[in-house]
Amino acid sequence: MKLQINGEEREFANAAVPFTLAALIESLGMKPDRVAVELNRDIVSRALWSETALNEGDRLEVVQFVGGGTERRTQIA
């Protein structure tokens, strides 16, 4: 199955049938609680991922949230 993910065509040769959004996120090695997904221009609620079947040529935007940054410290004289 060929999918367009973040503008890049990807092929999933051994995709289970049906290949769900939940299975895709797992196959990409992403943590589901840190990901948002848009499928064919519609945001898909995480609660629906396991029942959302993907089809040949679907377009997805997958955004992974990451924490971090710098810690700011102040000294008291």
Secondary structure as UniProt FT lines:
FT   STRAND          2..5
FT   TURN            6..7
FT   STRAND          8..11
FT   TURN            13..14
FT   HELIX           21..27
FT   TURN            28..29
FT   HELIX           32..34
FT   STRAND          35..39
FT   TURN            40..41
FT   STRAND          42..43
FT   HELIX           46..51
FT   TURN            56..57
FT   STRAND          59..64
//
